[in-house]
């Protein structure tokens, strides 16, 4: 006698073989989205909560993910989208997708393709006297997708050495070191590194980055970030930038010390990407900081990676904001290496006018 088992759900196959573009097309949403980045990035009003802001819902075709920065404040993969749209559990959403796109399963598990097409939900049968290893397995969800926010830390490093000579070598003043909470870490995971606190937009501490004081030895990284921390979700110094005059342009740089040195020089409305590329989440944070008709000045390192990242960021941000770039000629230089006079020459504010 046949015995009913749980429905087969191949979460891995669904997420790897069914694209967010296919899902949006099935719902009739795709054509309403504005496309950029050769069609890879899409944006529009959120179809889940029925939003009207045409920048809140963001899609990356290459990453096969979506985010709503409006009422939903969530995002994820194709299963997450269907679950939200249909108001069903994650597993039930996977079953729906599996029924809609049976070939996504058949490519990896041909024996269940027919069953996927026949019923909803799928109920495979197994003979009572079948050996256990021949039973149709139930594939459990893979590891949870990447989180949509970094959790706040439950501790703070309170015994950092703010007198370490490396900080003075970087040209930082005592007030700046104190304001940013910098210091040499003598123990723990950042032992031997200068600890740099990182906060989310609300000012909550989410991580410490480590910078080796000087040239690191063999096998030692110049920078160190905690395991599990997603820097693409944050902008360094973003919580301070929110308190500045929003009429002033937001300056975007690459590194921690670029932002710290510009802040020290008087350009407090500055954030750092912590790298040369702009993530979707960072793009949304910049738009949030600048608000409607806001202004942003891209001031990335003047090397190959920085120029490439700056060009990409300019293309994306100029569709939503008044974006401008800083040109430093042929010199391969970082913003933190410029003198106050040189900074004033290329950043003619906060005295007043944006170039």
Backbone torsions as a table, in degrees:
resi	resn	phi	psi	omega
1	UNK	NA	136.1	-178.6
2	UNK	-73.1	142.4	179.4
3	UNK	-118.0	125.2	-177.6
4	UNK	-71.0	135.4	176.0
5	UNK	-117.9	172.2	178.5
6	UNK	-63.2	150.1	-179.1
7	UNK	-62.5	140.5	177.8
8	UNK	-72.1	126.0	176.4
9	UNK	-132.7	111.0	178.4
10	UNK	-96.9	85.2	-176.8
11	UNK	-58.5	-41.8	-177.0
12	UNK	-62.7	-45.8	-179.7
13	UNK	-64.5	-40.2	-179.3
14	UNK	-61.1	-48.9	-176.2
15	UNK	-70.3	-26.9	-177.5
16	UNK	-91.3	-25.3	-172.7
17	UNK	-112.0	-16.4	176.3
18	UNK	-104.7	123.8	-175.6
19	UNK	-91.9	154.8	176.2
20	UNK	-62.6	-29.3	177.4
21	UNK	-64.1	-42.9	178.0
22	UNK	-62.1	-41.1	-179.8
23	UNK	-64.4	-46.5	180.0
24	UNK	-63.5	-37.3	178.8
25	UNK	-66.2	-39.3	179.9
26	UNK	-64.5	-35.6	178.7
27	UNK	-82.1	-5.0	-178.4
28	UNK	74.4	25.3	-176.3
29	UNK	-97.9	-27.5	-169.6
30	UNK	-54.0	-44.8	-174.5
31	UNK	-67.5	-18.8	-177.8
32	UNK	-86.4	-6.6	-176.4
33	UNK	-92.3	141.5	175.1
34	UNK	-81.5	138.2	-175.4
35	UNK	-111.1	146.0	175.3
36	UNK	-148.0	173.5	179.8
37	UNK	60.5	46.6	-177.9
38	UNK	57.7	32.8	177.3
39	UNK	87.6	-4.0	-178.4
40	UNK	-71.3	-39.8	-178.2
41	UNK	-105.1	137.6	-179.2
42	UNK	-133.0	150.7	179.2
43	UNK	-147.3	156.8	178.7
44	UNK	175.5	-172.1	175.8
45	UNK	-70.6	144.1	-175.9
46	UNK	-68.6	122.5	-180.0
47	UNK	-80.6	-6.7	-178.2
48	UNK	-84.4	-54.0	-178.7
49	UNK	-98.1	6.2	177.1
50	UNK	70.8	39.8	-178.5
51	UNK	-71.3	167.9	179.3
52	UNK	-116.9	-18.2	179.2
53	UNK	-74.1	119.5	-173.0
54	UNK	-81.5	12.2	176.4
55	UNK	-117.7	-8.3	-173.9
56	UNK	-73.8	-33.7	-177.9
57	UNK	-96.9	120.6	-174.7
58	UNK	-126.5	138.7	-177.9
59	UNK	-129.8	139.2	171.4
60	UNK	-117.6	112.8	179.9
61	UNK	-67.0	-40.7	-177.5
62	UNK	-67.4	-34.9	178.6
63	UNK	-90.1	-7.6	178.3
64	UNK	55.7	47.6	-178.1
65	UNK	-143.0	167.9	-179.9
66	UNK	-141.1	159.2	175.3
67	UNK	-146.9	143.0	170.0
68	UNK	-115.6	120.1	179.9
69	UNK	-100.3	14.3	176.4
70	UNK	-101.0	-129.6	-175.4
71	UNK	-62.1	-37.8	-177.5
72	UNK	-65.0	-43.2	-176.7
73	UNK	50.8	47.0	-178.6
74	UNK	-152.6	178.8	179.9
75	UNK	-177.2	-170.2	178.4
76	UNK	149.7	-145.9	-176.4
77	UNK	-99.8	-168.1	-176.5
78	UNK	-64.8	-35.9	-179.9
79	UNK	-69.0	-40.8	176.8
80	UNK	-58.4	-40.8	-177.9
81	UNK	-64.2	-48.3	-178.9
82	UNK	-64.6	-38.6	178.3
83	UNK	-60.1	-43.8	178.8
84	UNK	-68.2	-44.5	-175.6
85	UNK	-66.6	-40.2	-176.8
86	UNK	-90.1	-13.5	-177.3
87	UNK	69.1	38.7	-178.3
88	UNK	-123.7	171.9	178.3
89	UNK	-71.3	160.6	-177.4
90	UNK	-54.8	-47.2	-177.7
91	UNK	-64.5	-42.3	179.0
92	UNK	-64.3	-35.7	176.6
93	UNK	-64.5	-40.5	178.5
94	UNK	-63.2	-39.5	178.0
95	UNK	-63.0	-39.4	177.9
96	UNK	-62.5	-47.8	-179.5
97	UNK	-62.3	-40.5	-179.5
98	UNK	-62.5	-35.1	177.2
99	UNK	-72.8	-40.3	-178.5
100	UNK	-68.9	-36.0	-175.9
101	UNK	-126.3	69.7	-175.5
102	UNK	-61.4	-27.0	-179.2
103	UNK	-67.0	-22.4	177.3
104	UNK	-61.8	-31.2	177.6
105	UNK	-85.9	-40.4	-172.9
106	UNK	-63.1	-26.8	-179.2
107	UNK	-65.8	-30.7	-179.1
108	UNK	-108.0	-28.9	-178.3
109	UNK	-133.7	77.3	-175.2
110	UNK	-57.8	-31.8	-173.8
111	UNK	-67.2	-17.6	-179.4
112	UNK	-105.6	-0.1	-176.9
113	UNK	-60.3	-44.3	-179.2
114	UNK	-64.9	-39.4	-180.0
115	UNK	-64.9	-36.1	178.8
116	UNK	-61.3	-37.7	-176.9
117	UNK	-77.8	-23.1	-171.0
118	UNK	-81.0	-36.0	-171.3
119	UNK	-146.1	167.6	177.9
120	UNK	-143.2	108.8	1.4
121	UNK	-81.0	170.4	177.5
122	UNK	-76.1	131.5	177.4
123	UNK	-127.9	89.2	178.4
124	UNK	-68.6	153.8	179.2
125	UNK	-113.2	149.7	-179.7
126	UNK	-135.2	133.2	177.8
127	UNK	-65.5	142.7	-177.1
128	UNK	-62.6	-31.8	-177.1
129	UNK	-97.1	12.3	177.1
130	UNK	-70.9	139.7	175.1
131	UNK	-63.7	148.0	-173.1
132	UNK	-57.0	-38.4	-176.1
133	UNK	-68.8	-13.3	179.6
134	UNK	-97.4	-3.9	178.5
135	UNK	-68.6	148.7	175.9
136	UNK	-66.8	117.3	-176.0
137	UNK	-76.3	154.2	171.1
138	UNK	-98.8	115.4	-178.5
139	UNK	-83.5	119.3	-179.2
140	UNK	-79.1	160.7	179.6
141	UNK	-57.3	143.0	175.7
142	UNK	-68.6	179.4	179.1
143	UNK	-54.6	147.7	-177.5
144	UNK	-55.1	143.3	177.9
145	UNK	-63.9	164.6	180.0
146	UNK	-55.0	138.7	-179.9
147	UNK	-65.8	157.7	-179.1
148	UNK	-93.9	-1.1	174.6
149	UNK	-154.2	151.3	175.9
150	UNK	-82.6	131.8	179.0
151	UNK	-66.8	149.5	177.7
152	UNK	-73.1	148.3	179.3
153	UNK	-74.9	147.2	178.0
154	UNK	-97.3	10.8	-179.9
155	UNK	-147.6	168.7	174.6
156	UNK	-139.3	145.6	177.6
157	UNK	-84.9	103.7	-173.1
158	UNK	-97.5	-6.5	-175.9
159	UNK	-118.0	43.3	177.5
160	UNK	-81.2	145.6	-179.8
161	UNK	-88.7	101.2	-179.3
162	UNK	-78.2	-5.4	-178.4
163	UNK	-96.3	5.4	-176.9
164	UNK	-59.6	133.5	-175.2
165	UNK	-60.7	-25.2	-178.8
166	UNK	-59.6	-36.9	-179.1
167	UNK	-65.2	-36.6	176.1
168	UNK	-70.5	-35.9	178.5
169	UNK	-62.0	-29.6	177.8
170	UNK	-81.0	2.0	176.1
171	UNK	80.6	23.8	-177.9
172	UNK	-93.2	141.5	179.0
173	UNK	-87.1	166.3	178.9
174	UNK	-60.1	-40.6	-179.9
175	UNK	-64.8	-40.9	-179.9
176	UNK	-66.5	-43.6	179.0
177	UNK	-58.7	-43.2	180.0
178	UNK	-68.6	-41.4	-177.5
179	UNK	-63.6	-37.0	-178.5
180	UNK	-93.0	-3.8	177.3
181	UNK	67.2	34.8	-177.3
182	UNK	-83.2	154.5	176.0
183	UNK	174.0	160.1	179.2
184	UNK	-78.5	134.0	-178.7
185	UNK	-99.7	123.3	-175.9
186	UNK	-95.1	-7.3	-179.6
187	UNK	-155.4	169.9	179.8
188	UNK	85.9	-164.9	-175.8
189	UNK	-66.0	-24.5	179.5
190	UNK	-101.8	21.0	-179.5
191	UNK	-57.4	128.0	-179.3
192	UNK	91.7	-6.4	-178.0
193	UNK	-107.8	156.3	167.1
194	UNK	-79.9	124.2	-178.4
195	UNK	-88.6	132.4	-179.3
196	UNK	-122.4	109.8	-179.8
197	UNK	-67.2	139.8	177.3
198	UNK	-121.5	131.8	-177.7
199	UNK	-120.1	155.6	173.4
200	UNK	-83.2	-176.1	-175.1
201	UNK	-62.8	-28.6	-178.5
202	UNK	-85.2	1.0	178.7
203	UNK	87.4	9.8	178.9
204	UNK	-85.0	138.0	-179.2
205	UNK	-71.7	124.2	-178.1
206	UNK	-118.2	-15.4	-179.2
207	UNK	-171.6	165.5	167.9
208	UNK	-121.7	127.9	171.4
209	UNK	-93.8	148.2	177.7
210	UNK	-113.5	137.8	175.1
211	UNK	-122.8	120.7	178.7
212	UNK	-64.4	129.2	-176.5
213	UNK	-75.6	88.8	-179.0
214	UNK	115.2	-156.8	179.4
215	UNK	-85.2	118.4	-177.4
216	UNK	-70.5	151.8	177.3
217	UNK	-77.5	179.0	-179.0
218	UNK	-61.5	132.2	178.6
219	UNK	83.0	1.8	179.8
220	UNK	-111.7	127.4	-179.8
221	UNK	-78.8	145.7	177.5
222	UNK	-64.0	-42.2	178.3
223	UNK	-119.5	152.5	-179.7
224	UNK	-139.5	129.3	177.8
225	UNK	-121.0	149.4	-179.3
226	UNK	-67.7	147.4	178.6
227	UNK	-62.0	134.3	178.5
228	UNK	91.6	-14.7	178.9
229	UNK	-76.1	130.4	179.6
230	UNK	-105.9	100.3	-176.7
231	UNK	-68.9	-21.5	179.8
232	UNK	-68.0	-11.6	178.3
233	UNK	-89.0	-8.9	-174.1
234	UNK	-125.8	160.0	168.0
235	UNK	-119.4	122.9	179.6
236	UNK	-63.5	132.9	-179.8
237	UNK	76.6	12.5	-177.3
238	UNK	-63.4	-34.3	-177.6
239	UNK	-68.7	-29.2	175.6
240	UNK	-77.5	-36.8	-178.9
241	UNK	-62.9	-28.2	-179.8
242	UNK	-67.5	-22.3	-177.3
243	UNK	-90.5	-5.0	-177.7
244	UNK	-86.5	167.9	178.7
245	UNK	-60.2	115.7	-176.6
246	UNK	-70.8	-10.1	176.4
247	UNK	-77.2	-20.6	178.2
248	UNK	-79.7	145.7	178.8
249	UNK	-62.9	146.9	173.9
250	UNK	-85.5	123.8	178.6
251	UNK	-92.3	129.1	180.0
252	UNK	-114.2	121.4	179.6
253	UNK	-120.8	-178.7	-179.2
254	UNK	-89.6	-55.9	-165.6
255	UNK	-103.9	164.4	178.5
256	UNK	-56.2	-50.4	-174.2
257	UNK	-73.0	-24.9	171.6
258	UNK	-60.4	-49.0	-178.8
259	UNK	-65.1	-41.7	-178.0
260	UNK	-65.0	-43.0	-179.1
261	UNK	-68.5	-38.2	177.5
262	UNK	-66.9	-38.6	177.0
263	UNK	-61.1	-44.0	179.6
264	UNK	-64.0	-33.2	-179.6
265	UNK	-78.6	-5.4	177.5
266	UNK	112.2	-2.5	179.7
267	UNK	-101.1	78.0	-170.9
268	UNK	-76.0	-21.7	179.8
269	UNK	-85.6	71.1	-175.2
270	UNK	-136.8	141.8	176.0
271	UNK	-134.0	157.3	179.2
272	UNK	-120.3	140.2	178.3
273	UNK	-76.6	-14.7	-173.7
274	UNK	60.8	37.8	-178.6
275	UNK	160.2	-177.0	-176.5
276	UNK	-100.7	-3.6	-179.0
277	UNK	-113.2	147.4	-178.7
278	UNK	-98.8	120.3	178.2
279	UNK	-83.9	165.5	176.6
280	UNK	-59.8	-41.9	-178.4
281	UNK	-66.3	-39.6	177.5
282	UNK	-67.5	-36.1	176.6
283	UNK	-59.7	-44.9	179.6
284	UNK	-65.1	-37.1	178.8
285	UNK	-66.3	-38.3	178.3
286	UNK	-64.8	-43.6	178.1
287	UNK	-62.4	-40.0	178.5
288	UNK	-63.1	-41.0	179.8
289	UNK	-68.8	-36.2	-176.8
290	UNK	-85.2	-24.9	-178.9
291	UNK	63.0	-172.3	-176.4
292	UNK	-66.6	135.6	-179.3
293	UNK	61.9	24.8	179.6
294	UNK	-74.0	168.9	-176.8
295	UNK	-124.7	137.9	-179.4
296	UNK	-134.6	138.9	178.5
297	UNK	-117.0	118.6	-179.2
298	UNK	-89.0	121.7	-172.2
299	UNK	-133.7	58.1	-178.0
300	UNK	-82.3	168.6	-178.4
301	UNK	-57.6	144.0	-178.5
302	UNK	-91.1	56.7	171.7
303	UNK	-125.1	-177.2	-174.3
304	UNK	-59.3	-47.2	-178.8
305	UNK	-64.7	-41.8	-179.8
306	UNK	-65.5	-42.4	-179.8
307	UNK	-65.9	-38.3	178.1
308	UNK	-65.6	-45.4	179.2
309	UNK	-64.7	-37.4	-179.7
310	UNK	-67.2	-39.6	179.3
311	UNK	-65.2	-42.1	179.0
312	UNK	-64.9	-45.4	179.9
313	UNK	-62.7	-39.3	179.9
314	UNK	-63.1	-43.9	179.8
315	UNK	-60.2	-43.2	-176.9
316	UNK	-74.6	-47.2	-174.7
317	UNK	-73.5	-29.3	-178.3
318	UNK	-67.4	-16.0	175.9
319	UNK	-76.7	-15.2	-173.3
320	UNK	-125.7	-20.5	-176.0
321	UNK	-139.7	172.0	171.1
322	UNK	-86.2	101.5	-174.9
323	UNK	-105.6	142.4	-177.4
324	UNK	-140.4	151.1	178.2
325	UNK	-117.3	153.0	175.5
326	UNK	-96.7	126.8	179.5
327	UNK	-108.0	128.0	-178.0
328	UNK	-114.7	23.3	179.3
329	UNK	70.2	-142.2	-176.3
330	UNK	-93.7	-3.3	-177.6
331	UNK	-72.1	128.0	175.0
332	UNK	-85.9	91.2	-172.4
333	UNK	-133.8	153.8	175.6
334	UNK	-102.8	150.6	-179.0
335	UNK	-53.3	-38.0	-176.2
336	UNK	-66.6	-18.6	-178.6
337	UNK	-85.6	-7.1	179.6
338	UNK	-81.7	144.9	177.6
339	UNK	-75.0	163.5	176.9
340	UNK	-55.2	-37.2	179.6
341	UNK	-66.4	-40.9	178.8
342	UNK	-67.1	-36.9	177.6
343	UNK	-64.8	-41.5	179.4
344	UNK	-63.6	-29.8	-178.7
345	UNK	-71.3	-30.7	-176.6
346	UNK	-106.2	-13.6	178.7
347	UNK	-126.7	76.8	-174.9
348	UNK	-77.2	57.3	173.6
349	UNK	-155.3	162.6	22.0
350	UNK	-88.6	8.2	-178.3
351	UNK	-57.4	-27.4	178.9
352	UNK	171.5	-74.8	-160.7
353	UNK	-101.9	137.3	175.2
354	UNK	-84.6	132.7	-174.8
355	UNK	-63.6	NA	NA
